[in-house]
Amino acid sequence: MKKNIAILRGGNTKEIHISIKSADVVFQSIDQDKYTPYLIHIENQDWNLIDGQKKWPIQRDDFSCIIDQKKITFDGVFMAIHGTPGEDGTLQAYFDLIRIPYNCSGTFESSITFNKAMCNALLKQFNIRSGKSIILQDKTDFSPDEIERKIGFPCFVKPNRAGSSLGISKVLRPDLWFEALEKAFEYDQQVIAESYIKGIEVSCGIIEKKGELIVLPLTEIYSENEFFDYDAKYLGKSQEITPARIEKQESDQIESISKDIYKILQLKGIVRMDFIIKDKKAYLIEVNTVPGFTKESILPQQALTFGLSLKELFGLSIENMLSHD
């Protein structure tokens, strides 16, 4: 009997349209001989099963839906919501409570990785390198002079809890500091100022198969803009080269560190980690536990280069989820 899989899309942030695109790719690619997929749109307090122009409300006491007097329940959840509440542990806690398995990392692990400053600070205790950083709760916490002394210019300013490169600025000079803060605080109440590390940006995708971690081919990212921002990611202003044109020693180092992070944080599902290579050393940028699956996204490119179709990739993720239930 086919399993009912709820593919979640939407969210409460400006990443919503990326989520919708990701969910559509999953829905179209999933093996419908094995699974019956349903699109579930979650936006603030509005939760609905979507079928074309029709929608039916989700019953939140057990995450079910009534269609033509028939109750639809779900055997598992495929998470495609980027940002809150799909990537920060909120929905994970809900599904834990009602005992429905999901294909991504758990409540605590998701909340840690979603908080960039906390995640990188924790991993530094395990000798995982990342740039110098300062967290700000208010625009007046640090002056440009203090930032110049502590981390220097240029630096990056970005929301602590947001994805898709939204709200990020490369601050070249002190006089641009407050403008960058304004932009970042539009997306989160906490902002990170992070040292600029000049090097090669590389992305690493990982998925688990029968208890073994599979590292997908690394992707080298070359942006036409100052950095890999939203326009570079989704509007074609970047080159993503898979496999990355880096030395084997550097590739092995990133693969090893990525596996270590996956194990240290006890992650699950499909995960993407971003790094900068400088002087043959890898510096972690961030960990993404709900990576994008749009046609512009990096991880689908890596899977296809590895020899995994999207049907196989998503099928593997669902099989892992159901076997852990």
C-alpha positions in Angstrom: 0.0 0.0 0.0 1.3 3.4 -1.0 2.4 5.8 1.8 0.8 9.3 2.1 3.6 11.9 2.2 2.9 15.5 3.1 5.2 17.9 1.3 5.3 21.1 3.4 5.8 24.5 1.7 5.3 28.1 2.7 6.5 29.6 5.9 6.4 32.9 7.8 9.4 34.6 6.1 10.4 36.2 2.8 11.8 32.8 1.8 8.2 31.6 1.1 8.4 31.8 -2.7 11.7 29.7 -2.7 9.9 27.2 -0.5 7.0 26.9 -2.9 9.4 26.3 -5.8 11.3 23.6 -3.8 8.1 21.8 -2.8 6.9 21.8 -6.4 10.2 20.1 -7.5 9.8 17.5 -4.7 6.1 16.9 -5.6 6.9 16.5 -9.3 9.9 14.3 -8.7 8.7 11.9 -6.0 8.1 8.3 -7.0 4.3 8.1 -7.2 4.4 4.3 -7.6 5.5 4.1 -4.0 4.1 7.3 -2.4 1.0 9.5 -2.7 2.3 13.1 -2.3 0.2 16.0 -1.0 1.2 19.6 -1.0 0.5 21.3 2.4 0.8 25.1 2.5 1.6 26.6 5.9 1.6 30.4 6.3 1.2 31.8 9.8 -2.1 30.4 11.1 -3.3 29.3 7.7 -2.7 25.5 7.1 -4.2 24.0 4.0 -3.9 21.0 1.7 -3.5 22.4 -1.8 -4.6 20.8 -5.1 -4.5 23.3 -8.0 -6.9 26.1 -7.1 -8.6 24.0 -4.4 -7.7 23.9 -0.8 -8.8 22.1 2.3 -8.0 23.0 5.9 -5.6 20.9 7.9 -6.9 19.6 11.3 -4.0 20.5 13.6 -4.9 18.2 16.5 -3.6 15.2 14.4 -2.4 16.8 11.1 -5.2 15.4 9.0 -7.5 16.7 6.3 -11.2 15.9 5.4 -11.8 15.8 1.6 -15.3 14.7 0.4 -16.0 13.3 3.9 -12.9 11.1 3.7 -10.2 11.6 6.3 -6.6 11.9 4.9 -3.8 11.1 7.3 -0.1 11.1 6.6 2.6 8.5 7.1 5.4 11.1 6.9 6.4 14.7 6.2 8.9 16.0 3.7 10.0 19.4 4.9 10.5 22.1 2.2 9.8 25.2 4.3 12.9 27.3 4.5 13.2 29.6 7.6 10.5 29.8 10.2 8.7 27.5 11.1 10.2 24.7 9.0 13.9 25.1 9.6 14.1 26.4 13.2 12.6 23.4 15.1 9.1 24.7 15.5 7.3 22.3 13.2 9.7 19.5 14.2 8.4 19.9 17.8 4.8 19.7 16.6 5.4 16.5 14.6 7.3 15.0 17.5 4.3 15.7 19.7 1.8 14.0 17.4 4.3 11.3 16.4 4.5 11.8 12.6 8.0 11.2 11.2 9.7 13.9 9.1 12.7 13.8 6.8 15.0 16.4 8.3 16.9 17.0 11.6 15.1 17.0 14.9 13.8 19.8 17.1 16.9 20.7 19.1 19.3 20.1 16.2 17.2 22.3 13.9 17.1 25.1 16.4 20.8 25.0 16.9 21.7 25.1 13.2 19.2 27.8 12.4 21.0 30.1 14.8 24.2 30.7 12.9 26.1 32.3 15.7 25.2 29.6 18.2 26.0 26.8 15.8 29.4 28.1 14.8 30.3 28.9 18.4 29.4 25.3 19.4 31.4 23.8 16.6 34.5 25.8 17.4 34.6 23.7 20.6 35.2 20.8 18.3 38.0 22.6 16.4 35.7 23.4 13.4 37.1 26.7 12.0 34.8 29.7 11.2 35.3 33.4 10.9 35.4 35.9 13.7 32.0 37.1 14.5 30.0 39.4 16.8 26.2 39.2 17.5 24.1 42.3 17.7 20.7 42.7 19.3 20.4 46.4 18.4 21.8 48.8 15.8 23.7 50.7 18.5 25.5 47.7 20.1 28.7 48.4 18.3 30.1 51.5 16.5 31.9 51.2 13.2 35.2 51.9 15.0 34.6 49.0 17.4 33.8 46.7 14.5 37.0 47.8 12.7 39.0 46.9 15.9 37.3 43.6 16.5 36.8 42.0 13.1 37.9 44.6 10.5 36.5 45.8 7.2 35.4 44.5 4.8 33.0 42.3 6.8 29.7 40.6 6.3 26.5 41.7 8.1 23.7 39.2 8.0 20.5 38.1 9.9 21.4 35.4 12.5 18.3 33.4 11.7 17.5 33.6 7.9 18.4 31.8 4.7 18.6 32.1 0.9 21.2 34.9 1.5 18.4 37.3 2.3 19.4 40.5 4.2 23.2 40.0 3.8 25.6 42.8 2.9 29.3 42.9 2.3 30.3 46.1 4.2 33.4 47.5 2.4 33.8 50.6 4.6 32.8 51.9 8.0 30.5 54.5 6.5 28.3 51.7 5.0 27.9 50.0 8.4 24.5 51.3 9.5 23.0 50.9 6.1 23.9 47.2 6.3 22.4 46.9 9.8 19.1 48.4 8.6 18.9 45.8 5.9 19.8 42.8 8.1 17.4 43.8 11.0 14.5 43.7 8.5 14.9 39.9 8.6 15.7 39.1 12.2 16.0 40.6 15.6 19.6 39.3 15.9 22.3 40.2 13.4 25.8 38.8 12.9 28.9 40.8 11.9 31.4 38.3 10.5 34.9 38.8 9.3 35.5 38.6 5.5 37.6 35.6 4.5 38.9 35.9 1.0 39.0 32.5 -0.6 37.0 29.9 -2.6 33.4 29.3 -1.6 32.5 25.6 -1.7 29.2 23.8 -0.8 29.0 20.2 0.4 25.8 18.1 0.4 25.3 15.0 2.6 22.7 12.4 2.8 22.5 9.2 4.9 21.9 5.8 3.3 21.5 2.7 5.5 23.5 4.3 8.3 26.3 5.4 6.0 27.0 9.1 5.2 27.2 9.8 1.5 29.1 13.1 0.6 27.9 14.4 -2.8 30.3 16.1 -5.2 31.4 19.5 -3.9 30.3 22.6 -5.7 32.5 25.7 -6.3 30.6 28.9 -6.3 31.7 31.9 -8.3 29.5 35.0 -8.0 29.3 37.9 -10.4 28.3 40.1 -7.4 30.5 40.9 -4.4 29.4 37.6 -2.8 26.9 34.8 -3.2 23.8 36.9 -2.5 20.1 36.3 -3.3 20.5 37.6 -6.9 23.5 35.4 -7.5 21.7 32.4 -6.1 18.4 32.7 -7.9 18.7 35.2 -10.7 21.5 33.6 -12.6 24.3 35.9 -11.5 26.7 33.1 -10.4 28.4 30.0 -11.7 28.2 26.8 -9.7 30.8 24.4 -10.8 30.3 20.7 -9.8 32.6 19.1 -9.0 34.6 22.0 -7.5 38.0 22.8 -9.0 40.0 22.4 -5.8 42.9 20.2 -4.8 42.2 16.7 -3.5 43.6 17.6 -0.1 41.1 20.5 0.2 38.2 18.3 -1.0 39.1 15.6 1.4 39.3 18.1 4.3 35.8 19.5 3.5 34.3 16.0 3.2 35.8 15.0 6.5 34.7 18.2 8.4 31.2 17.9 6.9 30.9 14.3 8.2 32.2 15.4 11.6 29.6 18.2 11.8 26.8 15.8 10.7 27.8 13.4 13.5 28.5 16.1 16.2 25.2 17.8 15.7 23.4 14.5 15.2 21.8 15.7 12.0 19.3 13.7 9.8 18.1 13.9 6.3 19.6 15.9 3.4 22.0 18.6 4.7 24.1 21.2 2.9 27.1 22.9 4.5 29.0 26.0 3.0 32.7 26.7 3.4 35.4 29.1 2.4 38.8 27.7 1.6 41.7 30.0 2.4 45.4 28.9 2.5 44.3 25.3 2.1 42.1 25.5 5.3 38.3 25.2 5.3 36.2 27.7 7.3 32.6 26.9 7.9 30.0 29.5 6.8 26.8 27.8 7.8 24.8 24.5 8.1 21.5 24.2 6.2 19.2 21.4 7.4 16.4 22.3 4.8 18.4 23.1 1.7 16.7 24.4 -1.4 15.5 22.0 -4.1 14.6 24.5 -6.9 16.1 24.1 -10.3 18.6 26.9 -9.4 19.6 25.2 -6.1 23.0 23.6 -5.5 22.0 20.3 -3.9 20.0 18.9 -6.9 23.0 19.7 -9.1 25.3 17.8 -6.8 22.9 14.8 -6.7 22.7 14.6 -10.5 26.5 14.8 -10.8 26.8 12.0 -8.3 24.4 9.9 -10.4 21.3 10.2 -8.3 18.1 11.4 -10.0 15.9 13.6 -7.9 13.4 10.8 -7.7 16.1 8.6 -6.1 17.4 11.4 -3.9 13.9 12.2 -2.4 13.1 8.5 -2.3 16.2 7.8 -0.2 15.3 10.7 2.2 11.8 9.3 2.6 13.0 5.7 3.1 15.4 7.0 5.8 12.5 8.8 7.5 10.1 5.9 7.5 12.8 3.4 8.6 13.7 5.6 11.6 10.0 5.9 12.7 
